[in-house]
């Protein structure tokens, strides 16, 4: 298995980063063939206060790494890490290299607004029992059908406390290490499995601050087909089908 590697910054950039205080939050984004999207995401996240941005690539062959390497030279808070393919492996590698006290695991096609991040910062600085959780799910599309999807996800979170990875799961790094991080034998449902473990801990909450997920996969596959396929896989997982078997169905 290929060990994680990180690109070294230039001497000028190293000096610039030494002047930045140790971040409170590390935002970790796994990537695979996202060359068309990483620049916009990096530029949006770079200004976030008290944060470092870590992209973890899992073997892209479309130029994603070249784009991220350039961004890591241009933007002081943006870093590129390479790890073995697999979202769980990539996020674990990012967490291991992270300097922040808190970790946010963000999908490349999910937007974290500055207002939501600012509200999150204020919340974690309060004397509260919060140790992990997720943001409120929104879809970055105006069509009315996505409002129903948002309602369903909100209901699921309210009744089951079961947000998924597209809601930007966050956790104290210390707790993440204590519970062993993401399960690397889970090619799918790694987010659901982690949240189930976090629900057995104290301090898990879904915050009323939105993140906006792209509708690109729903647009590509069709809204109803994509939604039903996702629900089918979730039900199979709940009935005990291992994610390695689910992955075969998913990629098929």
Secondary structure, DSSP 8 states (H G I E B T S, - for coil): ----EE----HHHHHHHHTS---SEEEEEEESS-TTTHHHHHHHHHT-TTEEEEEEE---SSSHHHHHHHHHHH-TTEEEEE--SSHHHHHHHHHHH--SSEEEE--TTEE--HHHHHHHHHHHTSS----EEEEEEEES---THHHHHHHHHHHHHHHH----GGG-EEEEHHHHHHTTSS-TT-SSSHHHHHHHHHTTSS-EEEEEEEEEE--HHHHHH-HHHHHHHHHHHHHHHHTT--HHHHHHHHH-
